[in-house]
Every structure is written in C-alpha cells, then in structure tokens.
Amino acid sequence: MAHRPPMTRRALLRSLGWGALGLGAAEAGADAKARRRPPNIVLIFADDLGYGDLSCYGSQTIKTPNLDRLAGEGVRFTDFYVCAAVCTPSRAGLLTGRYQIRSGLTNVLFPRSDTGILEYEVTLGEALKSAGYATCCIGKWHLGHLPQFRPTRHGFDYYFGLLYSNDMDKGEPPLYRNDEVVQEPADQSTLTERYTQEAIDFITAHKDEPFLVYLPHTMPHVPLYVSERFAGKSAGGLYGDVIECIDWGAGEIMATLERLGLEENTLVMFTSDNGPWLTKGEHGGSAGPLRAGKATTYEGGIREPFIARWPGQIPAGTVCRQPAISLDLYVTCLRLAGVSPPRDRPVDGKNILSLLKGKGRSPHDILYFYIGENLFAVRAGRWKMHVRGREGKKRVQLDQPELYDLRTDIAETTNVADRHPKLVKRLQSRIAKVEAEIAASTTPRS
C-alpha cells in the first residue's frame, strides 16, 4: 500500500481543524473565560520501575507514603500496561497514543542514533499546546537527541533533562535546558530533586493557565544515584533510596498544587515506562508476583503501577481491575482538554476517564505487545497469549502459543493452550488481522 508523504506540522494542525494557531487561540476572549478552565495535567513517569516497588503495590521494604496517598485519594489500577518493555518505544506510544510500530520507534535509541520522533507525529505536548496549555517536559526524553527530535520541536514549551538514558555516554550524559547544555556530565546524584524543583517552578509560573507537566524521571534506571539526604534511608538499599526520593518529589508537587489552590483542577498520574531490570540484581527492582521483567512481554515487563488523583472527579480509594494501556493516557488527556485525537492516522488509545472514576469496563477487547517490529503477545480479557519468544538473543516464533489465564495465574506459570484450542485459533486470527493492518498504515521513516 502506498503511503502519502508526512504533512508539515502547520498543514497537519490545519487538517485536524485546530487552525494555524490551535484551539487555544480560537477559544481566547470573553466566551473562553466564561467556560470552565480545563484541568491541569501532571504525568510522572518513572524509568524501569517494577510492579512490586511501591508500598501500595505490596513492597515491604520501600516506603512510598506520598504515592500511597495519591492512590488513596484517587484510583489505583491493578491491570495497567505499557505498550513496550523498553525505553524509547514505550515513550513513543505514551506521547502519541499509537502503538510504537506505527511510528517506527521500535527499538532503543543511542547517542549515535541519527533518527527520532518524526514531525508527522502529534505528541501529547503538541496537542495540548494547541488547546492553550503551557507545556513542559522535565527529565529523560529518549525520542531522539538531534535538534529536530528534541522536546521543544515537538510541542513542549520548555525542556530540562537528559536526552537519553543515564548509562549512555559512558554514564556521563550532558544535562540540557532547552537546547543548551547546562552541565556536562550531569550531576546525577541531584537529578531527581532538580527535576522536582523544575516542575514546581513551572507549575508556579503557569498557575493562572492550564498546564501539562510531563515528568519522565531518569531513575531508577541504572546507574543509581541519590543525594546524601536520601542515601541509606530505605530498607530497600540504594534502589529503595532512589524510589523514596521519587516519592518525596511527588509529595512536593502535590504540596505545591495544594498551596496554589490547584488540587481540585489538576489530574496527577504516576506510572513507569517498563518493568524492572532484573539482571541488575539489587539495583534492578521487583516485579512483585509477576513473571520476568524489562525487555520481555511477560507481565513483569509490561504491567506497571498506575495511580491517578483528581479530587472531586475521581472517587477516593478507587481500585480499577480493568485492563488499560499507556496509549490511553494520550486520548484521555486530549478529551479532557477539549481536543479530538488526530483523524488522519490510526490512534490506538482509548478514553479511560470512566475507568479512572471506577466505572464501566475496559474499552479494549484486546491489547497487543511488541518487541522490536514483532508482535510477541496479546491480552484479551482474562487471557494472555504469547506467540513469540527468545532463544538467547534471537527473537523466534514459538512452535506452539503459550496461553495463560491471568485470573488464576498472574505469574504465567501454567500454559493452558492445549485446553482452549478454539480460543487460541481466534486470537491467532486477530493477530494476523492486526499485523496486516499495521503493515499497511505504518508511518514511513523517509
């Protein structure tokens, strides 16, 4: 199937009906002021955090009172997934609402990589900016380090952070403010605290207008660093110190919202890009009861903590057991801002506002999980089926699919494929259909 060339950003926004200046300009004036201001959005995104690394998800050694409070005053999801088990693809899906294979960002980018997120993609930052939001990205970007791929070219008014993982550049990556290197190498022992302060400063500066704070933390990706005031404080060792520092940061942001009177009009969310890096031992976190971790499509690699708070909108103490995926956050945030998702390309995320409020069922009858360009697994209701696996470093088609009943076997220990041949065949048919559809709609990289 032939692809039309990617549109320029200006032409794209015009095609979406947002106008050359976006919805924010269209809504300026007395009529806009008379309408209720859309909610502020704070999205805190950890790196390599495990399902079992927060005390509200069962950790016995790591104490996370602020994130526990966030969950207690809002909603905690038990079956929330990210679209990929490694950094770059997961962030691509989060910020576009599209499976990463559609954008071609299917593998981890490195400082030597000459590619990144295309102008064709409409990021969460860009979409909300069109609706009059002030937008910032503070933390790890990892969608391309060259100038044309950086956050300020893709919808974010302000950027502060590392452009890729902290173990790259021999573990001495530069720290950027917008396009300027402000420290090289970055002092990683204070990164989490500096990110937190940058987020607080942005919120304070933009308290009188709707804002998006996207805060993708560098930690707990290895190498682990923490400042002296957090070192040695956690029963979970250095890894626990790092998580407890992230938790402190979440508390500082919540306190800022309260001080500024913004709590009731701010949706705060917390999750991570993928599961724990288990091969790093005590520096790698815990998947709790789940199988495996980072870089796999077993539950430990892709099922993540997800908590959200929006006082007056999300009932306190809500627990959602319905499947959802990080792609959904894009669509949900756009809908809250009064923006329609792009209509000229497939968008895979769904509006999960009802799930946030503890109502209804998952809008997904099936979720797809990729490693690289290959579909490895699907989840359909209570069922999880794997069709690809690894032999050493090779990705291979399984001779026979693995089917697990997550309702009774969350650890994926017992393959029941031979007991449900009709279900296996039905899921195989769905996989074949989606692979054909995605092959026909993938964004060209040139």
N, C-alpha and C positions, 0 to 999 in steps of 0.2 A: 504494500500500500504506500503510495507516495505521500510525503509529508510536505505541508506548506512551510516556508521558512519562518523562524520565530519572528514575532512582531517586535517593533521597538516598544519601549515601555510606555511612551506617550500614546502611541496608537492602541496599545493594549488597554490602557485605562479608559480611553475613549470608547473602545468596543464594548467594555463592560458597563458603560453607562455612568461611569463615575465622573466623567468630564476631565478636561486637561488639568484642572486644579483639585479634583477629587470632591468627595462628598462634603468634606469639611468646609470648603468654600461655598458650596451650594447651600449649606444649611446656616451660613452666617446671617446675622441680623436678628431682628426682634422675634420672628417666628421661631428661630432656633433656640433663643434664650427662654422662650416660653415652654419649650419642651424639656422633659426631664433629661438631665445630663446622663449619657451612657456610662456604664461602670468603668472604673479604672481596672486594669488587669496587671497583676504581678505573677509571673511564672518563674518559679525557682526550679532549676534543672540541675541535678547532681550528675556526676560522671562516675560510672562503674559502681553505683550503689546497689547492694543486694536487697532482696525481698525481706531478709531477716535482720536488717541493720538498724531498724528504728524500734524503740521500745514499744510503740503502738502496733508494731507488726511482730512482736514476740522476742526482741532482743533482751537477754538477761544481763548483758554486760555494758551495753551502750545506752546512755540515758539521753533522751531527746524530749525534754519537757515542753519545749515550745512547739515542736511539730506535733506532739501528742495533744497539746491544747488546740492547735489548728484543727486536728481531726475531731476532737471532742466538741468543738464549736461549729463543726461543719460535717463533711462527709469523708468517709474512708472507703476506698474501693478494695475489694479482695481479688478481683479478676481483671486488673488493668494491664494492658500490654503496650510495649513499644514496638515499632514496626521493624526494627533491626537490632541485632545483638552486638553491634559495634558503633563507634562514634559518628562518623560522617553520615552514613545512610540514615541513622536514627534522627539526626538533626535535620536532614533534608526533608524527611517525612513530617516531622513536627512542624516545621516552618512553612510547608506548602500544602499540608493536608492530603498529600498524594504519596502512594507507595513509591519508594525511592527508585525503583526500577524505571519509573516513568521519566524521571529527570536524569537518569544515567549516573547518579551519585550512589553507586552500589558498593564502593569499597572505600577504605580509609585513605584520606589524603595526607601527603607528607610535605615537608618544606621544599622538596624538589619537584612536587607536582605542578603541572602547568595548566590545570583545569580547576573548575569550581562551579558554583551555582550560576546558572545562565540568567541573562537578563529576561528571558521569556517567563521565568517562574515569578509568581506573585507571592511574596513572603507574607507572613503574619504582620511583620512590621509595615510593609508597604500597604497592605490592605487597610490596616487600622490608621495609618497616617492619612490615607485618602478620606477617612471619616473624621478627621480633625484631631486625632490623637497625637500627643507628643510621644516619641518612641525612643527607647534606648536598648542596647544590648551591652551587658556588662558581664564579662567572663570569657569563656572559651567559645570561639566561633566555629572553626573547623569545617567551613564550607568553601575553602579556597583562600590562600594568603596573598595572591597577587592583587593589585589595586582594584581591578574591575570586579573582583569577587567579594570584597570586604563589606562589612555590615552597612556602612554609610552609603554604599551604592545600591543597597537592597532594602531600603525602607526605614532604616534606623537613623534618627537624627544625631545620635551620639553613641560612641563606642569606647569602651575601656576594657582591655583584657589581653589574652593570648590568642593568637590566630590559629593555633593548633595545639596538640597535646603537649603536656609539660615534660614528657620524656623525650621529645624530639629536639633537634639541635643540640644533641649530646646532653639533654637535660638542662639546657641553659637558654630557653627561648626568650625573645625580647617581649617587653610589655608595651602595648600601644595605647595611646589616646587618639582616637580617630585615626589619622594616617601617620601620626608622629610616634616614633619610638621614644618613650619617656624613661625607660630603664632597660639596660642590657648587660647581663642577663637579669630577668625579673627576680626580685626577692620573693621566692615562693613561700617563705615562712609567714608572710603577712598578707598573702593574696586574698584569702577568704575574708579577712577583716577589711581590706581595702575595697574589695568588691561590694561588701555590705555598705560601707560608707558612701561609695559612689551611688549606689541605689538610693540610699536615704537622701543624698543631696539632690538627685534627680527628682524624686518624689516631692521634696520640699519646694524646689524651684518651679514645679509644674502642678502644684496643688489646686490651682484655680482652673485647670482644664483637664480633660480626660487624658490618661497616660497609659502606656504599656511599658512595663519594666520586665524585660526578658533577662533573667539572671542565670546563665549556664555556668555553674561553678567549675573550676578546674579540678577540684578534688571530689571524691577520693581516688582519682586516677593516680597511679604510681608515677614518679616517686612521691611519697607522702611528706608533707611539710605542715608544721603548725607553729604558732608563735609561743614564746615562753609562758605566757599566762594560761595557755591551754595544755601545754606539754605535761604528760604524766598525770593528768587529772582523771582519765577514764579507766575503768576496769577492763575496757576492751583494747588496751595498749595504744600504740601510736595511731592505728586505724580508728579506734574509738575516739581518741582526742580530735582527730580530723572531723569526724561526723558530729561530735558535740560542738565543735566550732561552727560548723554549718548550721546546726540547730540554734546556737546563740545568734547567728546572723538573721535567721528567720524571726527570732524573737525581737531583735532590734527593729526590723522592718515593721512588724506588727505594732510595736510600741509607737513608731513614727506615725503610722496611719491613725492610731488612736489619738495621739497628741494633736494631729492636724484635723481631727474630726472627719476622717475619710473612711473609717472602717465600714460603715453601712453601704458605701457605694464603691467598694473595692472587692473584686474577686481575686483571692490569693490561692495559688495552686502550687503543689510540690510533687515532683516525680524525678526520675533519672533516665539517662539515655539507654542503659542496658544493665545487665546483671553483673555480679561481682567477678573480678579477675582471680579466679580460684587458684590458678597456678602461682600466684604471688604469695601464697601461704597466709601468714598472719597479717600481711598488708593487703589482702585481697577481699575481705568482707565475707558475708554469709548469704546464701540463698534460702536460709531457713529450711522449710520442709521440701523445697523444690529440687528437682534434678538438675545438675550441671550448673553452668554459669555463662559468663561472657563468651561471645563468638559461637554459641550454639543456639538452636531453636528449641531445645528443651525448655521447660518452664523457667528454670533458673536463669536462663539467658535473656528472656524477653518479658517475663511477668514482673512488674515493678510496684512498689508502693505508689499510690496516688491519693493525695488528700487535697481537699479544697474547702475554703471558707468564704461565705458571702452572707454576713448577718442580715436577717430578715428575708432572705431568699432561699438559702439552704438550711433546712432544719438542723439544729444542733444534735450531734450524736448519731447522725445517719450512717448506716453501713450499706453499701451497694455491692451486691454479689453478681451483678450482670456483667458480661464481657464488654469491654470498651478498649479503645486503642488510642495511642498518642495522636494519630491523624485527626481524631475527633475534636481535639482542642482547637485546632485551626478554624473549623467550621463553626463551632460553638462560640468562640470569641468574635468571629465576624458577625454572626447573627445578633449577639448582644450589642455590637456597635452599630447595627442597622445596615450592614454591608452584605450583599449577596456574594457567595463564592463565585469565582470565575466561571463563566458559562461556555468558554471556548475550548475547554480541555477537561478530561476526567478529573474529578476531585473525589477521593475515596473516603474521606472523613464524613462523619455524620454529626448532627446537632444532638448533644447528650445533656442538654440543660435539664430535661426531665429526670435523667439518672442522677444528676448532681443533687436534685431535690428529693431523691429517694422514691421516684415514681416510675412506673412503666417497665418495659423490657428493653433489652439491648436492640438498637436499630440494625445490628449486624446479624445475619444468619450464618455468616462465615467470615473468618479472618485469615489472611494469608501472610506467611512469614518466609522471607528470603534470606539467603546468604549469597552475596555477590549478585549475579544475574539469575541464579537458580532458585526456584521455589522449593523449599525444604519441608514445610509443614503447614497445616491448616488447623484452625479450631472452628468447630461447628457445634454450638450448644455445649453439651457436656463432653463432647468428643474431641480428641486431639489426634490427628493422623500425621505421621512423618513419612515422606516418600523419598527423601534423600538423606544421606549421612556422610560421614567422613571415614576414610581409611588412611591413617596418618595425616598428611597434609592435603590429600586428594579429596575432592567432593564427588561422591558417587551416587548413582541411582540404587536404591535398595532393591534387592531381589523381590522382597515382599514388603508391603507397607507395614508400619507399626501403628497400631491403634490403641489408644488409652482412654479409659473412662475417668475423666478428671473429677467427677462427682465422688468416686470412691477410691481413686488412685491418683492423688495430686502429685505424687513423686514419680509418676510414669514408670512403674516397676513391672507391670504385667501387660504384655501385648495380647490384646483380645481380638486381633484382626480375623483370626480363623473362625471366631464365633459370630461375626457380623459381616458376612461376605457381601450382602446387598448394600449395606452402608458404605463399605469400602469402595465398591464399584460406583456408588452415587457420588462420593467425594472425589474419586478419580476423574469422573466426568466433569465435575465443577472445576477441578484443577486444569484439565485440558482446555476448557472453555475460557477461563481467565487468562491462561498463558497465551492463547491465540489473540484475545482482545488486547492484552497489554503489548504484545509484539506489534500490533497494528497501530498503537497510539503512543508509543514511546517518543519522547521529545528528542529530536536529532541533536547531536552534540556539535554539529558544524553546519 
